């Protein structure tokens, strides 16, 4: 087993929890393994393996081919696995915080987070502090000096959004930034960093007739501050994506530029925003991160 590969499997246990908002619970995981965990960006993704409904504890081997091993197990026999974001890592204390959207008993992760108590065990696939090189699992890679940043997120991406804003706020001269954040209730609008040039718009579904998740983000992109429409690039034919089987994931590649966007949320909403920005407005897709964090009515691992 190589201890220098980018990712490894960590054993962890529920240490404590805190309700950040009525629908967002921060769970702190602890365990000796976490002293060797790393994070490379504020939107660092990890995989968490949960116990099965009958209480079977995950027992994934700490091997490079863990995913192949996981997929080789019949679906009905696998432990549940879901993708989350590292909110805070305190490796010196062997602790990591992960924030869970609570949406009742209709999913293994929400169900576990609702009922978990100190000592309950999970496993986590996350970056390895001893890695010889940085791996992936994050998309926040802005140009060195953007003159305008657009951030759009629903509740599943709020932990990453908060981390991005904290990183920007720590800069000597944070760039102008426009934020659209969609949540269910006004009480879910958590405190975020602030600086001159930051404009945060909370989109509250319960105040707008409870539309389908993502609809308010789709409408908001029409009033976002965007680069001037590019008639030459507008009309670009976009690749078809079956979002029931494939996660929409369009990644920025620009190392410089005045505009940069990081947009994450429900996949159908992301596809609509993608059409607006690229096909209708002709915005250079190398400036855009467009990420389907989840699919309404479906399961992404």
KADAFEN-V274010 format. One record per helix or strand. SS is the DSSP state (a for helix, b for strand). FROM is the first residue (numbers start at 1). TO is the last residue. Records with the same first field share a line. If there is no record, write none. Layout:
SS->FROM-TO + FROM-TO
This chain:
b->7-21 + 24-30 + 37-37 + 45-49 + 81-90 + 95-101 + 121-128 + 148-154 + 177-183 + 198-204 + 249-250 + 259-266 + 288-294
a->32-36 + 66-72 + 75-77 + 91-93 + 108-115 + 155-169 + 186-188 + 205-207 + 215-223 + 267-280 + 285-287
